[in-house]
Amino acid sequence: MNLKYAYLLIAGFLIISSCKKDDDSIGEVVPPRLLSEVVVEDDAEIIEFLQTHFYNEEDFETPPEGFDYKIRFDTIAGANSEKPPIFNSKNLITETFTVQSSDFGRDDDEVMTVKLYTLVVRQGIKEGKPTIGDNVVIRYEGSLLDGTLFDAASNQPTVFNLSGVVRGFGNGMKNFQTGEGPIEVGDGTVTYEGYGIGAIFIPSALGYFDDSQNRLSSAPKYSPLIFKIDAFAYEPDFDFDGDGIPSIQEDLNGNGNLNDDNTDSELEGFTTFLPNYNDTDDDNDGIPTLEEIKIDGVIVKDDEGIVQFPDTDKDGIPDHLDNDL
């Protein structure tokens, strides 16, 4: 079934969770903290969790009858003192990303390397993995390192665009292959088979950090997060703004973050900020991007599916990014 039709099928079950604002306690003031301080602290806390906890690896290797294919974490202690730590698991993927304090409205010019940890306990059976520009169909659960639940979708599939969520979530999802489906259960719901299963351990600099603008999450400020993931499906080469360019190809600086690629930010001013993947006129010249990437009225792609971009005045800047053409 085409994934777009699958969206319609599960639309009634979508819970695009943005976590309502939880006001800080009356009189409680959390002073701003340095990015450099928080990054070091978060990584230490995540590593400590990974070194002192294990997951039910045996269940996934040899599924017992009735196994629900859910990840369960527990402390390495007592009867579980010989369990291997998550930190040593062959299924743990560690990646690094560059984060700037200016990403959070700070003016102290700090730049830090931040680690993201993704545990893939079962890889999906479908070839290919989503990019940060794609829509995904998933089931998820968000918690703090101490197990406190702060965010969860319904038991039914939920659709997200991976650039519309926190950065660590989107980049962690790139490690998962997905499954086959949707399969109608018969009671108005759907299921998937052979989907990817895992967890993403996100430092706050790739999560909500201090969320100083609007408190999008009920998680405390500067909190490392854990998201358990069931990766059901995704739509490859998704074009979020419908401008003819797959969203992943609008990551101009190639840093795995579509939200900091905004060619016409100076022209948009302070009232509007539309990164290119969400902007139908990337250079703000009044001509839609869709019209400026066509050659003789046709969108031309190379052998790898990369859109070819006309450069009419031969100045090295493609027409759809060239305001002074």
C-alpha positions as CSV (number, residue, x, y, z in Angstrom):
1,M,0.0,0.0,0.0
2,N,1.3,3.5,-0.8
3,L,2.5,5.2,2.3
4,K,0.4,8.2,1.6
5,Y,-2.7,6.1,1.8
6,A,-1.4,4.5,4.9
7,Y,-1.3,8.0,6.5
8,L,-5.0,8.3,5.7
9,L,-5.7,5.0,7.2
10,I,-4.0,5.7,10.5
11,A,-4.9,9.4,10.6
12,G,-7.6,8.8,13.2
13,F,-5.0,7.4,15.5
14,L,-2.3,10.0,15.2
15,I,-1.1,11.7,18.3
16,I,1.5,14.1,17.3
17,S,2.8,14.7,20.8
18,S,4.2,18.1,21.6
19,C,3.9,17.8,25.3
20,K,1.9,20.6,26.8
21,K,3.6,23.3,28.8
22,D,4.3,22.5,32.4
23,D,5.0,25.7,34.3
24,D,7.9,25.7,36.6
25,S,7.1,25.8,40.3
26,I,6.1,29.2,41.6
27,G,9.1,31.1,42.6
28,E,11.5,28.6,41.1
29,V,14.1,30.1,38.8
30,V,16.6,28.0,36.9
31,P,19.5,30.2,35.9
32,P,20.9,29.7,32.4
33,R,23.7,27.2,32.3
34,L,26.7,27.1,29.9
35,L,26.4,24.7,27.0
36,S,29.9,23.4,27.6
37,E,29.0,22.5,31.2
38,V,25.7,20.8,30.3
39,V,27.2,18.7,27.5
40,V,29.9,17.2,29.7
41,E,27.4,16.5,32.5
42,D,24.9,14.9,30.2
43,D,27.4,12.6,28.5
44,A,28.7,11.4,31.9
45,E,25.1,10.7,33.0
46,I,24.2,8.8,29.8
47,I,27.5,6.8,30.0
48,E,26.8,5.9,33.6
49,F,23.3,4.7,32.7
50,L,24.7,2.6,29.8
51,Q,27.4,1.1,32.0
52,T,25.1,0.2,34.9
53,H,22.1,-1.0,33.0
54,F,21.3,-4.0,30.7
55,Y,18.4,-4.7,28.4
56,N,16.5,-8.0,27.7
57,E,18.9,-9.0,24.9
58,E,18.2,-12.8,25.4
59,D,14.5,-12.2,24.7
60,F,15.3,-10.7,21.3
61,E,17.9,-13.4,20.4
62,T,15.6,-16.3,21.4
63,P,12.0,-14.9,21.7
64,P,10.0,-16.8,24.4
65,E,6.4,-17.7,23.6
66,G,4.2,-14.6,23.9
67,F,7.1,-12.2,23.8
68,D,5.8,-8.6,23.2
69,Y,9.1,-7.4,21.6
70,K,9.4,-4.5,24.1
71,I,12.8,-3.3,25.4
72,R,13.2,-3.5,29.1
73,F,16.1,-1.9,31.0
74,D,17.2,-2.9,34.5
75,T,20.1,-2.2,36.8
76,I,23.2,-4.5,36.9
77,A,23.0,-5.7,40.5
78,G,22.1,-8.7,42.6
79,A,20.8,-11.6,40.5
80,N,21.6,-9.5,37.4
81,S,25.2,-8.7,38.4
82,E,26.6,-10.7,35.5
83,K,24.5,-9.1,32.8
84,P,26.4,-7.3,30.1
85,P,26.1,-3.5,30.2
86,I,24.4,-1.7,27.3
87,F,27.6,0.3,26.9
88,N,29.4,-2.8,25.7
89,S,26.7,-4.0,23.3
90,K,27.5,-4.6,19.7
91,N,24.1,-3.0,18.9
92,L,25.0,0.4,20.4
93,I,25.9,3.1,17.8
94,T,27.7,6.2,18.9
95,E,27.7,9.4,16.8
96,T,29.0,12.9,17.2
97,F,27.4,16.2,16.2
98,T,28.4,19.8,16.5
99,V,26.2,22.1,18.6
100,Q,26.5,25.8,19.0
101,S,25.1,27.9,21.9
102,S,23.6,30.2,19.4
103,D,21.2,27.4,18.5
104,F,19.6,28.1,21.9
105,G,19.6,31.9,21.6
106,R,22.9,32.3,23.5
107,D,25.5,34.9,22.5
108,D,28.6,33.4,24.2
109,D,29.8,31.7,21.0
110,E,30.3,28.2,22.5
111,V,30.7,25.3,20.1
112,M,30.6,21.8,21.4
113,T,30.9,18.2,20.1
114,V,28.0,16.2,21.4
115,K,27.5,12.4,21.5
116,L,24.3,10.6,20.5
117,Y,23.8,6.9,21.4
118,T,21.4,4.7,19.5
119,L,20.7,1.1,20.5
120,V,19.3,-1.0,17.6
121,V,18.1,-4.3,19.2
122,R,16.4,-5.5,16.1
123,Q,16.9,-4.2,12.6
124,G,13.9,-3.9,10.3
125,I,13.5,-6.2,7.4
126,K,12.9,-3.5,4.8
127,E,16.0,-2.2,3.0
128,G,16.9,1.5,3.3
129,K,16.8,3.9,6.3
130,P,15.0,7.2,6.7
131,T,16.9,10.5,6.5
132,I,16.3,13.6,8.6
133,G,14.0,15.0,5.9
134,D,11.6,12.0,5.7
135,N,8.3,11.3,7.3
136,V,8.3,8.2,9.5
137,V,5.6,6.0,11.0
138,I,6.6,4.9,14.5
139,R,5.5,4.0,18.0
140,Y,7.6,5.6,20.8
141,E,7.9,6.2,24.5
142,G,10.0,9.0,26.1
143,S,11.5,8.8,29.6
144,L,14.2,10.3,31.7
145,L,17.2,8.3,32.8
146,D,15.5,7.5,36.1
147,G,12.6,5.9,34.2
148,T,10.1,8.7,34.7
149,L,7.8,8.7,31.7
150,F,7.2,12.1,30.1
151,D,6.0,11.4,26.6
152,A,4.3,8.5,24.8
153,A,2.2,8.0,21.7
154,S,-0.8,5.7,21.5
155,N,-0.3,2.0,20.8
156,Q,-1.1,2.8,17.2
157,P,1.3,4.2,14.6
158,T,2.2,7.9,14.7
159,V,3.6,10.0,11.9
160,F,6.5,12.4,12.4
161,N,8.7,14.4,10.1
162,L,12.2,13.9,11.4
163,S,13.1,17.6,11.1
164,G,10.0,18.6,13.1
165,V,11.2,16.8,16.2
166,V,14.3,17.3,18.5
167,R,17.5,16.9,16.6
168,G,18.7,13.8,18.4
169,F,15.5,12.0,17.7
170,G,15.7,12.6,14.0
171,N,19.4,11.6,13.7
172,G,18.9,8.5,15.9
173,M,16.1,7.4,13.6
174,K,18.5,7.3,10.7
175,N,19.9,4.1,12.1
176,F,16.7,2.0,11.8
177,Q,15.4,0.0,8.9
178,T,11.7,-0.4,9.0
179,G,9.1,-3.2,8.5
180,E,6.3,-4.3,6.2
181,G,2.8,-2.8,6.4
182,P,0.4,-1.4,7.3
183,I,-1.6,-4.6,7.8
184,E,-5.2,-4.2,8.7
185,V,-6.1,-6.0,11.9
186,G,-9.8,-5.9,11.3
187,D,-10.9,-3.7,14.2
188,G,-10.0,-0.5,12.4
189,T,-6.4,-0.6,13.5
190,V,-3.2,-1.5,11.7
191,T,0.0,-3.3,12.5
192,Y,3.4,-3.9,11.0
193,E,5.7,-6.9,10.7
194,G,9.5,-7.1,11.0
195,Y,9.9,-3.5,12.1
196,G,13.0,-2.0,13.7
197,I,13.2,-1.8,17.5
198,G,15.6,0.2,19.6
199,A,16.2,3.1,21.8
200,I,17.8,6.6,21.4
201,F,19.8,8.1,24.3
202,I,19.7,11.9,23.7
203,P,21.8,14.6,25.6
204,S,19.8,17.7,26.2
205,A,21.8,19.7,23.7
206,L,20.3,17.4,21.0
207,G,17.0,17.5,22.9
208,Y,15.1,20.2,24.6
209,F,18.1,21.8,26.4
210,D,16.6,24.7,28.5
211,D,13.6,25.1,26.0
212,S,13.8,28.8,26.8
213,Q,11.4,29.8,24.1
214,N,8.2,27.9,24.9
215,R,8.7,24.9,27.1
216,L,7.7,22.3,24.5
217,S,8.3,19.4,26.8
218,S,7.3,18.4,30.3
219,A,10.8,17.0,30.8
220,P,12.9,19.1,33.2
221,K,15.3,21.5,31.7
222,Y,18.8,20.2,30.8
223,S,17.5,16.6,30.9
224,P,19.1,13.7,29.0
225,L,16.3,11.6,27.4
226,I,15.6,8.0,26.4
227,F,13.2,7.3,23.5
228,K,12.2,3.7,22.9
229,I,11.4,3.2,19.2
230,D,9.4,0.9,17.0
231,A,10.3,1.9,13.5
232,F,7.3,0.9,11.3
233,A,7.8,2.7,7.9
234,Y,9.0,5.8,6.2
235,E,8.5,7.7,3.0
236,P,11.9,8.1,1.2
237,D,12.9,11.3,-0.5
238,F,10.0,13.1,1.2
239,D,9.5,16.7,0.0
240,F,8.1,18.5,3.0
241,D,7.3,21.8,1.4
242,G,6.4,20.4,-2.1
243,D,9.0,22.6,-3.9
244,G,10.3,19.8,-6.0
245,I,13.5,19.2,-3.9
246,P,13.6,16.2,-1.5
247,S,14.0,17.7,1.9
248,I,17.3,15.9,2.6
249,Q,18.8,17.6,-0.3
250,E,18.1,21.0,1.4
251,D,20.7,20.2,4.1
252,L,23.1,22.7,2.5
253,N,25.8,22.5,5.1
254,G,25.5,18.7,5.5
255,N,25.4,18.8,9.3
256,G,22.3,16.6,9.8
257,N,20.1,19.6,10.8
258,L,17.7,21.0,8.2
259,N,16.5,23.7,10.6
260,D,19.7,25.8,10.2
261,D,19.7,26.0,6.4
262,N,17.8,29.2,5.6
263,T,19.1,31.0,2.5
264,D,16.8,34.0,2.8
265,S,16.9,34.5,6.6
266,E,18.1,38.1,6.2
267,L,15.2,38.9,3.9
268,E,12.7,37.2,6.2
269,G,13.6,39.4,9.1
270,F,12.6,38.6,12.7
271,T,9.0,37.8,12.2
272,T,9.4,34.8,10.0
273,F,12.0,32.0,9.9
274,L,11.4,29.3,7.3
275,P,14.3,26.9,6.7
276,N,14.7,25.9,3.1
277,Y,13.0,22.5,3.6
278,N,9.9,24.4,4.8
279,D,10.1,27.3,2.3
280,T,8.5,27.3,-1.1
281,D,10.6,30.3,-2.2
282,D,14.1,29.6,-0.9
283,D,15.6,32.9,-2.0
284,N,12.6,35.1,-1.4
285,D,12.7,36.5,-4.9
286,G,8.9,36.1,-5.6
287,I,9.5,33.1,-7.9
288,P,8.6,29.7,-6.4
289,T,11.5,27.3,-6.0
290,L,9.5,24.8,-8.0
291,E,9.7,27.0,-11.1
292,E,13.4,27.8,-10.6
293,I,14.7,24.2,-10.5
294,K,13.0,23.2,-13.8
295,I,14.9,22.9,-17.1
296,D,12.6,23.4,-20.0
297,G,9.6,22.9,-17.6
298,V,11.0,19.5,-16.3
299,I,12.7,18.7,-13.0
300,V,15.9,16.9,-14.1
301,K,17.6,14.4,-11.8
302,D,20.9,12.6,-12.2
303,D,21.4,8.8,-11.9
304,E,21.3,9.0,-8.1
305,G,18.0,11.0,-8.1
306,I,19.7,14.3,-7.2
307,V,17.8,17.3,-8.6
308,Q,19.9,19.3,-11.1
309,F,19.8,23.0,-10.4
310,P,20.0,25.6,-13.2
311,D,22.4,28.5,-12.8
312,T,21.2,31.0,-15.4
313,D,23.8,33.8,-14.7
314,K,26.7,31.3,-14.2
315,D,27.7,32.9,-10.9
316,G,28.0,29.5,-9.1
317,I,24.7,30.1,-7.2
318,P,21.7,28.0,-8.4
319,D,18.7,30.1,-9.5
320,H,16.5,28.9,-6.6
321,L,19.1,30.3,-4.1
322,D,20.1,33.4,-6.1
323,N,18.0,36.4,-5.1
324,D,19.9,38.8,-7.4
325,L,19.4,36.8,-10.6
